[in-house]
Structure formats: structure tokens, C-alpha cells
Amino acid sequence: MLTIKVFSKKLIESEAQGLVFFTRPNEPILYEEDIKKDFFPGLKLLFEQQKQVGIVGETIVIPVTKNQKIIYLIFAGLGKPSMQKNLPLENFRRALGSVVRAAESRKISSLALSLPSPELFGVEIMHLAQTATIALRMASYHFDLYISDSDRKYFSPLEISFMEVSDVKTVQNGIDTGMIIGQAVNQTRYWIDLPPSVLTPPELADKAIDIAKQTGLKITVFGEEEINKMGMGGLAAVSSGSYQDCRFAILEYRTQKKDAPTIAFVGKGITFDSGGLSLKPSTAMETMKDDMSGAAAVISAMQAIANLKPNVNIIGLTPLAENLPSGSSAKPGDIVRFYNGKTAEIKNTDAEGRLILADALSYAVKHYKPDAIIDVATLTGACRHALGPFFTGMMSAHDELVVRLEKSARQTGDAVWRLPLTDDYKKAIKSTVADLCNTGNSNYNAGVITAACFLQAFVDDTPWVHLDIAGTAFDVPDISYYRPGATGAAVRLLIDLAMHWE
């Protein structure tokens, strides 16, 4: 279990096994003269030979002795601003991730660091401490539940010390908040990384129930029989090929503030997606346990929100199902009727996420009349092709809501990129036999946008943003605080949006 403690004394005086110094190109190093005098006289010469000093993500590790013990001096690059006045916060996150990786490889159990000046990043010290804590928790995560060989388990630092802290209370508040958010991100990753036969729709619904019991959130879970009676034809159709019953889980957080706005978070929860009768190729199916990433993000975000208590009402809605082929599966050519009465022709059973989200969005609009809706879904492979693994696709017709999400994205590291969403694309999802078709006409291409157009038909006039995390939810390369597997995409974003809605 990672712990973070706060101290006022100098970094150079710490008894930690590893001392971390943040560097920038051509900038002096904190305690440089002390390091050369007491630890490593050749520091300047070494840095002259190393061309990567201060570069983002690059670390230099020097083992030295102190009091007959080996300690490690770890120099982590923060980079330098280009056209911007401040350094991106993402540089700090990646530097911390690199520090954790360096510590793991050397089995360093304790680290000490002095937080850089928050002015470098244009933020307050509390937010910098929060950011550091989240990044350290994320970097320390490793899914090793099924690894029996202890030599293959990562050795993560267990104790971190923030040194030279003058405002202990403020920094501690940032750490406490960061611990809650980091735990929510890692919990999401853990659920996604679990085998799909372990984390089934009923099991994920039970996770939501457990969270409600722990936090006092209101919980409602509908079973398959109720879902059919309620007329949720999309969710029922997708689940029809599996022996695992579908679920529709709703968590509610209510603030004490009067007349507070209500925001709905809706997460796609396909715990395994084979494509149904429109079967995926085997290689495309290998990672499809991640198709519940949106639901996992929403449920974990709700847990953090319950603990952080923002001044806004948040409703988390998660339709949960498996998409499998069998004699009872939905078939291409079927027509389903959704909760709001609209119908859709199913031309491809692998375009299932929009079918379950349509019912959830309709339910949110009717029963909660939210001031805004944000849905999160691993919806289209087209989004990964369009944006790659580093940006979540964002689509909306509501500019003010988009601005809110873009601000939260910059603060949290859950990067988003807006794609167009205009009426021109709506023609692509028209059906000759139903209101809509669940796949876009190939003449229009733009699969990520036409999928969003389908969802837009179920939000009425409610301000709404669609986040497609198909590229960012799993196996994101080259980011030091991630590992192969789940990333917890959108958790930080949703929590920040709730906390700073006013």
C-alpha cells in the first residue's frame, strides 16, 4: 500500500532510500553543490556527457553511499516550455512515472522528493500535490492477481516523502484528495483487467451495490426481467445471446446544497464483446474485456464523488451486458424498440454499445431531467484509428459543456479532442424500416461521428457530450504512469468535472 508523508525538513536530509531531484534543460539543480560535496563530485561532468538531462520522462540514477548505506540520487526531467508560459502538468506526471519505474527496477522501497514550484505549471500547491499523488498511485498499479511467480511481481515504492513543505495543511489536503482519486482510477483498471468470466454483468452490478453500502449513495439495480418489462429493447437485445443476465445499475449522489444542478454520467458496460452473430476476428476479440471501461469509470467516479462531496447532484447510470453469439442472439435484420419508444434496425450486432446506451440515455432524460449528460464508452474502433491512443474523442453540439470538459481534461491528464457533430452526418444512420440504423451508411465513413449521431437521438435537448474512449482505455504506450492493460480513462476527468462544476 502506497503511503505519502509530509515533512518540512530539507530533501537532502531525508533518510529515504532514493532522493528525487527534478531537472530542466540548462537549469540549475536543487542542492547541486551539496550533492557534489557530499555524494558525487563528478555530477557536473556526468551531466555534461548525458545529453538527455532535463528531458521529459528521462531519468538518471546514481547510486552513492551515506552512513554506510546505499542511496540513490534520481534526477527526473520536467522538460521546458515551448510556446507556452508554463510547463504542462503532464510533464510532471510522466516524470513521476519514470521515477517509480526507476525505483522498481532497483527495488527502492522509499523515495523523498521536493515538489517543484507550482508556478512552473500555473497551478496552486494543493493541486500540484493532488496531481503528484494521483500520478504516483497510478504508476504503482500492477495487475498481478494471477501471477504466481513472485519474481515477476513488480516491486513498487511503498513510502513517499514530500519534503520542504511549508504549508503542511494545504499539501496534505491535496494528498488526501489525490489518494481518493488515484484509488478510483486504479480500481477501474483492476475491474477492467479482470478476466471477463470473472467480472460479469451481475458481478459489476454487485460492485456498485458494495460501493453504495460503503458510501451511502442511493443504488437501484434492475434485472433482466425488469429491463424487458420496462421496454429497454436495446439492452435486452444485446444480452439475449448470453446466459448471464443483463443489469442496469444506477448510483445517485445528492448534495446538501439547495437548487443544485444535476449531471448524469452514463457508462457503457459490455463486460465482454464477441461481436455477437457479427463475430469479431479472434485478434480483435482478445482485449474485449475492456468494453465495460465506461461503466467501470462511472461507478468508480461515483465512489470518489461520494467521498469528496461536490456541490452538484451526480447520477451514474450503467447498462451492463455481455454480447455473445448463440441461438437466442439478436440477429442482423432485427428491429428493437428503445425505452423512449424510438426504433432501430440492427444491421451489425457488433455495433451493440449504442444500443445499450440508447436505453440508459433515454432513462436518464425521463427520470432525472439532468442539466447535462456525459456518456463514456469504448464505442468505436474508428475513434482509435482517428485519434490513436492518446486522445479521447469528444463530440457534442453544446459548446459551453465542451469548454468545461476541455478545462477538466487539461487539469487531469485525461486528454480529449473534439470531433465535428453536425446534421450532415445524421443521414448516415437512417433506416428504411425503422427510425434509425445501428451502423452508418458506408458512403459517409466517419464511424466515430455517426455512432455519436445515433446516441444524440436519445438525449432530446439536454446538453450532452459523448466521450469515445476506445483508444484511450487500454494498452496506451509510452506513458510512464501506465502499464500494459487498463488505464482508467475518464475517471479523473469525470471527478474533476463534478468538483468544479460551479
C-alpha positions in Angstrom: 0.0 0.0 0.0 1.5 3.3 -1.1 1.8 5.9 1.7 2.7 9.6 1.3 4.0 11.6 4.2 4.8 15.4 4.5 7.9 16.9 6.1 9.3 20.4 6.4 13.0 19.5 6.5 15.3 19.7 3.5 15.3 17.0 0.9 19.0 16.4 1.2 18.4 15.5 4.9 15.9 12.7 4.2 16.7 9.2 5.2 14.8 7.7 2.2 16.5 5.2 0.0 16.0 7.3 -3.0 16.3 11.1 -3.3 14.5 12.6 -6.3 15.6 15.9 -8.0 13.5 17.4 -10.8 15.6 18.8 -13.6 15.1 21.0 -16.6 17.4 21.6 -19.6 20.1 24.1 -18.8 18.7 24.9 -15.4 20.5 24.6 -12.0 19.8 21.5 -9.9 18.4 21.8 -6.4 21.2 21.3 -3.9 23.7 20.8 -6.7 26.7 22.0 -4.6 25.7 19.8 -1.7 25.3 16.8 -4.0 28.8 17.3 -5.4 30.3 17.9 -2.0 28.6 15.1 0.0 27.7 12.4 -2.6 29.0 12.7 -6.1 31.8 15.1 -7.0 31.6 14.1 -10.7 28.0 15.3 -11.1 28.7 18.2 -13.4 31.0 16.1 -15.6 28.4 13.3 -15.8 25.6 15.7 -16.8 27.9 17.2 -19.5 28.2 13.8 -21.0 24.5 13.0 -20.7 22.6 14.8 -23.5 19.1 13.9 -22.1 19.3 15.8 -18.8 16.0 17.5 -18.1 14.1 15.9 -21.0 10.6 14.8 -20.1 10.5 11.2 -18.9 14.3 10.8 -18.9 15.9 9.8 -15.6 19.5 9.5 -14.4 20.1 7.3 -11.4 23.3 7.5 -9.4 24.0 5.0 -6.5 26.0 6.6 -3.7 26.7 5.8 -0.1 25.6 7.7 3.0 26.2 6.5 6.6 27.4 3.1 5.2 24.1 2.7 3.3 23.5 2.8 -0.4 21.1 5.5 -1.5 20.1 6.5 -5.0 20.1 10.0 -6.5 17.3 10.1 -9.1 17.3 13.0 -11.5 13.9 13.3 -13.4 13.4 15.6 -16.3 10.5 18.0 -16.4 11.3 19.5 -19.9 10.9 23.1 -20.8 8.0 25.2 -22.1 7.9 25.7 -25.8 5.4 28.4 -26.9 3.6 28.2 -23.6 4.3 30.3 -20.5 4.0 27.3 -18.1 5.2 23.7 -18.2 2.4 21.2 -18.9 1.3 19.3 -15.8 1.5 16.2 -17.9 5.3 16.6 -17.9 5.2 16.3 -14.1 3.1 13.2 -14.2 5.4 11.5 -16.6 8.5 12.5 -14.6 6.9 10.9 -11.5 6.0 7.8 -13.5 9.6 7.5 -14.7 10.8 7.9 -11.1 8.6 5.0 -9.9 9.8 2.8 -12.8 13.4 3.6 -11.9 12.7 2.7 -8.2 11.0 -0.5 -9.2 14.0 -1.8 -11.2 16.3 -1.2 -8.3 13.9 -2.3 -5.5 13.9 1.1 -3.9 11.3 1.0 -1.1 11.2 4.7 -0.1 11.5 7.9 -2.0 11.8 11.5 -1.0 11.1 14.5 -3.2 10.5 18.2 -3.0 7.5 19.3 -5.0 8.5 21.8 -7.8 7.3 25.3 -7.7 3.6 25.3 -8.6 4.2 28.5 -10.5 6.1 26.5 -13.1 2.8 24.8 -14.1 0.5 27.7 -13.4 -1.4 25.9 -10.6 -1.8 26.1 -6.8 0.3 24.0 -4.5 -2.7 21.9 -3.4 -3.5 21.0 -7.0 0.2 20.1 -7.6 0.2 17.9 -4.5 -3.0 16.2 -5.7 -1.6 15.7 -9.2 1.6 14.2 -7.8 -0.4 11.8 -5.6 -2.6 10.6 -8.4 0.3 10.0 -10.7 2.3 8.1 -8.0 -0.7 5.9 -7.3 -1.3 5.2 -10.9 2.3 4.4 -11.6 2.4 2.0 -8.7 -0.5 -0.1 -10.1 0.2 -3.6 -11.5 -2.4 -6.3 -12.2 -0.6 -9.4 -10.8 -3.5 -11.3 -9.3 -2.9 -14.3 -11.5 0.9 -14.2 -11.5 2.2 -16.9 -9.1 5.9 -16.3 -9.7 7.0 -13.7 -7.1 10.0 -12.8 -9.3 7.6 -11.4 -11.9 5.7 -9.2 -9.5 6.8 -5.5 -9.6 8.4 -4.0 -6.5 6.8 -0.6 -6.2 8.0 2.1 -3.7 5.8 1.8 -0.6 6.7 5.1 1.2 6.9 8.5 -0.4 8.0 11.6 1.4 7.2 15.2 0.3 10.0 17.3 1.7 10.4 21.0 2.3 6.6 21.6 2.7 5.8 25.0 4.3 2.0 24.8 4.1 1.5 21.3 5.5 -2.3 21.5 5.8 -2.8 22.6 2.2 -0.4 19.9 0.8 -2.0 17.3 3.0 -5.4 18.2 1.7 -4.1 17.8 -1.9 -2.6 14.4 -0.9 -5.9 13.2 0.7 -7.9 14.2 -2.4 -5.3 12.6 -4.7 -5.4 9.4 -2.8 -9.2 9.2 -3.3 -9.0 9.9 -7.0 -6.0 7.6 -7.5 -7.8 4.8 -5.8 -10.8 5.3 -8.1 -8.6 5.2 -11.2 -6.8 2.0 -10.1 -10.0 0.3 -9.0 -11.3 1.0 -12.5 -8.2 -0.5 -14.0 -8.4 -3.6 -11.8 -12.0 -4.3 -12.8 -11.1 -3.9 -16.5 -8.1 -6.1 -16.1 -10.1 -9.0 -14.5 -11.0 -11.9 -16.8 -14.4 -11.4 -18.4 -15.7 -14.7 -17.0 -14.9 -13.3 -13.5 -16.3 -9.8 -14.0 -19.8 -10.5 -15.5 -22.7 -8.0 -15.6 -24.2 -9.3 -12.3 -20.7 -9.1 -10.7 -20.1 -5.5 -11.8 -23.6 -4.5 -10.6 -22.7 -6.1 -7.2 -19.6 -3.9 -7.2 -21.9 -0.9 -7.5 -24.0 -2.2 -4.7 -21.0 -2.6 -2.4 -19.9 1.0 -3.1 -23.4 2.3 -2.3 -23.3 0.4 1.0 -19.8 1.9 1.8 -20.6 5.5 0.9 -24.3 5.9 1.4 -25.1 6.5 -2.2 -28.6 5.5 -3.4 -28.5 2.4 -5.6 -31.0 1.0 -8.0 -30.3 -2.2 -9.9 -32.8 -3.5 -12.5 -32.6 -7.2 -13.5 -33.2 -8.7 -16.9 -36.9 -9.3 -16.3 -37.5 -5.8 -15.2 -35.4 -4.4 -18.2 -37.6 -6.3 -20.6 -40.8 -5.1 -18.9 -39.6 -1.5 -18.9 -39.2 -1.7 -22.7 -35.4 -1.4 -22.9 -35.2 -3.3 -26.2 -31.6 -2.3 -26.9 -30.1 -3.6 -23.7 -32.3 -6.8 -23.8 -31.3 -7.5 -27.4 -27.6 -7.2 -26.8 -27.9 -9.5 -23.7 -30.1 -12.1 -25.5 -27.2 -14.3 -26.6 -25.7 -14.7 -23.1 -26.7 -16.9 -20.2 -25.5 -14.1 -17.9 -28.5 -11.8 -17.2 -28.0 -8.1 -18.0 -28.3 -5.4 -15.4 -29.0 -1.7 -15.3 -27.3 -0.1 -12.2 -27.9 3.5 -11.1 -25.9 5.3 -8.4 -27.1 8.7 -7.1 -25.2 11.3 -5.2 -27.2 14.2 -3.8 -25.6 17.4 -2.4 -26.9 19.3 0.5 -26.9 22.5 -1.5 -30.4 23.6 -2.5 -31.3 24.1 -6.2 -28.0 22.4 -7.3 -27.8 21.3 -10.9 -28.0 17.6 -11.7 -25.4 15.9 -14.0 -25.8 12.4 -15.4 -22.8 10.2 -16.1 -23.6 7.3 -18.4 -21.1 4.5 -18.9 -21.1 1.6 -21.4 -20.8 -1.7 -19.7 -20.3 -4.6 -22.1 -18.3 -7.0 -19.9 -17.2 -8.9 -23.0 -17.8 -8.2 -26.6 -17.5 -11.0 -29.1 -19.4 -9.1 -31.7 -22.5 -11.3 -31.3 -23.5 -13.0 -34.5 -21.5 -10.4 -36.4 -18.5 -12.2 -34.8 -15.2 -10.3 -34.5 -11.9 -11.8 -35.7 -10.1 -13.6 -32.9 -7.3 -11.0 -32.7 -9.9 -8.2 -32.4 -11.6 -10.1 -29.6 -8.6 -10.5 -27.4 -8.9 -7.3 -25.4 -12.7 -7.1 -25.4 -12.9 -7.5 -21.7 -12.2 -3.7 -21.8 -15.6 -3.0 -23.3 -17.0 -2.1 -19.9 -14.4 0.6 -19.3 -17.0 3.3 -19.4 -19.2 1.7 -16.8 -16.2 1.0 -14.6 -15.1 4.6 -14.9 -18.6 5.9 -13.9 -19.0 3.6 -10.9 -15.5 4.4 -9.5 -16.0 8.1 -10.1 -19.3 7.9 -8.2 -17.4 6.4 -5.3 -14.8 9.2 -5.2 -17.6 11.8 -5.6 -19.4 10.4 -2.6 -16.2 10.9 -0.6 -15.3 14.3 -2.0 -18.9 15.8 -1.8 -19.1 18.3 -4.6 -22.0 20.9 -4.6 -23.8 19.3 -7.5 -26.1 16.2 -7.9 -24.5 13.4 -9.9 -26.3 10.4 -11.3 -24.3 7.4 -12.6 -26.1 5.1 -15.0 -24.5 1.9 -16.2 -26.2 -0.6 -18.6 -24.4 -3.9 -18.2 -24.4 -6.9 -20.6 -22.4 -9.5 -22.5 -22.5 -9.6 -26.3 -22.2 -13.3 -27.3 -23.4 -15.5 -30.1 -25.9 -18.2 -29.5 -29.2 -19.5 -30.9 -31.0 -16.8 -28.9 -28.8 -13.9 -30.0 -30.1 -10.7 -31.7 -29.8 -11.1 -35.5 -28.9 -8.7 -38.3 -32.2 -7.5 -39.6 -33.9 -7.4 -36.2 -35.6 -4.2 -35.1 -35.6 -3.1 -31.5 -37.7 -0.6 -29.6 -35.9 1.5 -27.0 -37.1 3.0 -23.7 -38.2 6.3 -25.3 -40.2 4.5 -28.0 -37.8 5.0 -30.9 -36.8 2.0 -33.0 -33.6 0.9 -34.7 -32.7 -1.7 -37.3 -29.8 -3.9 -36.3 -27.6 -4.4 -39.3 -24.5 -5.4 -37.3 -24.6 -6.9 -33.9 -21.1 -5.7 -33.2 -22.4 -2.1 -33.0 -24.0 -3.0 -29.7 -22.7 -0.3 -27.4 -25.0 2.4 -28.9 -28.0 0.0 -28.3 -27.5 -0.3 -24.6 -26.5 3.4 -24.2 -29.7 4.5 -26.0 -31.9 2.9 -23.3 -29.7 4.4 -20.5 -29.7 7.9 -22.0 -33.5 7.7 -22.5 -34.0 6.7 -18.9 -31.7 9.5 -17.6 -33.6 12.1 -19.6 -37.1 10.9 -18.5 -36.4 10.3 -14.8 -33.8 12.8 -13.8 -34.2 15.6 -16.3 -30.4 16.4 -15.9 -28.9 19.8 -16.7 -26.2 17.9 -18.6 -25.3 14.4 -19.7 -21.8 13.0 -20.3 -21.6 9.4 -21.7 -18.3 7.4 -21.7 -17.9 4.4 -23.9 -15.4 2.3 -25.7 -17.7 2.7 -28.7 -15.8 2.6 -32.0 -12.6 1.2 -33.4 -12.9 4.2 -35.7 -12.0 6.5 -32.9 -8.7 4.7 -32.3 -7.9 5.0 -36.0 -8.8 8.7 -36.0 -7.0 9.8 -32.8 -4.7 7.0 -31.8 -4.2 6.0 -28.1 -3.6 9.5 -26.6 -6.8 11.4 -27.0 -10.4 10.5 -26.2 -12.8 11.5 -28.9 -15.3 14.2 -27.8 -18.5 15.0 -29.7 -21.2 17.5 -28.7 -23.4 20.2 -30.1 -23.1 22.2 -26.8 -20.1 24.4 -26.8 -20.4 25.6 -23.2 -20.3 22.0 -22.0 -17.4 21.2 -24.2 -15.4 24.1 -22.7 -16.0 22.6 -19.2 -14.7 19.2 -20.3 -11.7 20.7 -22.1 -10.7 22.6 -18.9 -11.0 19.4 -16.8 -9.0 17.5 -19.4 -6.1 20.0 -19.2 -6.1 19.8 -15.4 -6.3 16.0 -15.1 -4.4 14.5 -18.0 -7.4 12.7 -19.4 -6.9 14.4 -22.8 -9.8 14.9 -25.2 -10.1 16.1 -28.8 -13.3 17.4 -30.2 -14.6 16.0 -33.4 -17.4 17.5 -35.5 -21.0 16.6 -34.9 -23.4 18.2 -37.4 -26.7 17.3 -39.0 -24.9 16.3 -42.2 -23.9 13.0 -40.6 -27.4 12.1 -39.4 -28.4 10.9 -42.8 -25.9 8.1 -42.4 -27.9 6.4 -39.7 -31.4 6.5 -41.3 -33.2 3.2 -41.9 -35.8 2.4 -44.4 -37.6 0.1 -42.0 -37.1 1.8 -38.6 -36.3 5.2 -37.1 -32.6 4.5 -37.1 -30.0 2.0 -38.2 -27.3 0.9 -35.8 -24.5 1.2 -38.4 -23.7 4.2 -40.5 -24.0 4.2 -44.3 -20.6 3.4 -45.7 -20.9 6.4 -48.1 -20.4 8.7 -45.1 -17.5 6.9 -43.4 -16.7 8.7 -40.1 -17.9 5.8 -37.9 -17.0 7.5 -34.7 -19.2 10.5 -35.6 -22.2 8.6 -37.0 -22.2 6.5 -33.7 -22.4 9.7 -31.8 -25.3 10.8 -34.0 -27.1 7.6 -33.0 -26.7 8.5 -29.3 -27.8 12.1 -29.9 -31.2 10.8 -30.9 -31.8 9.8 -27.2 -30.9 12.9 -25.3 -33.6 15.3 -26.6 -32.5 18.9 -25.9 -30.3 18.1 -22.9 -26.8 19.5 -23.1 -24.7 16.4 -23.8 -21.2 15.3 -24.5 -20.2 11.9 -25.9 -16.7 10.6 -24.9 -15.3 7.7 -27.0 -12.5 6.1 -25.0 -11.9 3.2 -27.4 -8.4 4.3 -28.0 -7.5 5.5 -24.5 -9.0 2.8 -22.2 -6.5 0.0 -22.8 -2.8 -0.6 -23.7 -1.7 3.0 -24.1 2.0 3.1 -24.9 4.8 5.4 -23.9 3.2 7.0 -20.8 5.3 6.2 -17.8 2.5 6.0 -15.2 0.6 3.4 -17.2 1.3 -0.2 -17.8 0.1 -2.7 -20.5 -3.6 -3.1 -19.8 -6.3 -0.8 -18.5 -5.7 2.9 -18.0 -8.8 4.1 -16.1 -9.5 6.6 -18.8 -12.1 9.4 -18.0 -12.2 8.7 -14.2 -10.1 11.8 -13.4 -12.0 13.8 -15.9 -15.4 13.0 -14.5 -14.4 13.6 -10.9 -12.8 17.0 -11.8 -15.9 18.0 -13.8 -18.1 17.3 -10.8 -15.8 19.0 -8.3 -15.5 22.2 -10.4 -19.0 22.4 -11.9 -19.9 25.7 -10.3 
